[in-house]
Amino acid sequence: MNPDRVAAALAEVRQRIDSVLRPWSHPVQIVAVTKGFGPEAITAASAAGATAIGENYAQELLSKRDAAQAANVEVQFIGGLQRNKVRQLVGLVDVWSSLDRRSVIDEVAKRAPGAQVQIQVNATGEAHKSGAAVDEVHALVRHAQDLGLGVVGLMAVGPTEGGPGAARPAFARTRSLVDELALERCSIGMSADLEVAVEEGATEVRIGTGLFGQRPTR
Ligand SMILES: *Cc1c(COP(=O)(O)O)cnc(C)c1O
């Protein structure tokens, strides 16, 4: 992990965002997705000026606890979350960004009262994608709010097939839900489709390979 390379890649991502920003666009935060890399990726992203990191696996994040806590970044959990992992992650995760069902929302509300969360939406409707169905999102947001959680936004992943353009309808759908629910954040867009996401109103893009290169295989 070469910190200068990460800094250069971050500047490049920032440029890609700026190239499609319009005067009325929302400001866009880059979430550096550090899954698959060692703690030095978190340190390098933070040193380069990234304000948030995203991790997908509880055990992996726990193994990078020191780097995550030393770095001056918001730590987001963006992966499939099992109820029994929540307790271990309390104090380490700042934003629980992948909540998609009541049982996990209930557990976060119990173990991390008042925490900031995002609801993950399956905006493409693909059968094997995580995220709540579009027509469940309002009820889940209300449920989380009723339990005292701070629902800051929605998170969605584009379609697996079809290239960046194919993501547009799913991103637009997610943005509409964010607006209907009067939430702040719209976390859409990854390395391959960030321009489409920004055009559709992203306030966050989640970037892994675009910053750190190809992930080592797990
Ligand atoms: C891995 C991952 C990313 C980053 O994907 P890249 O294509 O490497 O930018 C973003 N969001 C989620 C939910 C992920 O699991």
The ligand as an SDF file (V2000), in Angstrom:
LIG
                    3D

 15 15  0  0  0  0  0  0  0  0999 V2000
  -17.0420   -3.5950   -2.0970 C   0  0  0  0  0  0  0  0  0  0  0  0
  -18.1260   -2.5850   -2.0220 C   0  0  0  0  0  0  0  0  0  0  0  0
  -17.9610   -1.2980   -2.5710 C   0  0  0  0  0  0  0  0  0  0  0  0
  -16.7330   -0.8750   -3.3490 C   0  0  0  0  0  0  0  0  0  0  0  0
  -16.7490   -1.4250   -4.6160 O   0  0  0  0  0  0  0  0  0  0  0  0
  -15.6330   -1.0230   -5.7190 P   0  0  0  0  0  0  0  0  0  0  0  0
  -16.2010   -1.5170   -6.9620 O   0  0  0  0  0  0  0  0  0  0  0  0
  -14.3800   -1.6950   -5.3020 O   0  0  0  0  0  0  0  0  0  0  0  0
  -15.5060    0.4600   -5.6880 O   0  0  0  0  0  0  0  0  0  0  0  0
  -18.9950   -0.3890   -2.3990 C   0  0  0  0  0  0  0  0  0  0  0  0
  -20.1310   -0.7250   -1.7460 N   0  0  0  0  0  0  0  0  0  0  0  0
  -20.3200   -1.9340   -1.2110 C   0  0  0  0  0  0  0  0  0  0  0  0
  -21.5900   -2.2330   -0.5010 C   0  0  0  0  0  0  0  0  0  0  0  0
  -19.3370   -2.9050   -1.3470 C   0  0  0  0  0  0  0  0  0  0  0  0
  -19.5490   -4.1300   -0.8370 O   0  0  0  0  0  0  0  0  0  0  0  0
  1  2  1  0
  2  3  1  0
  2 14  2  0
  3  4  1  0
  3 10  2  0
  4  5  1  0
  5  6  1  0
  6  7  2  0
  6  8  1  0
  6  9  1  0
 10 11  1  0
 11 12  2  0
 12 13  1  0
 12 14  1  0
 14 15  1  0
M  END
$$$$
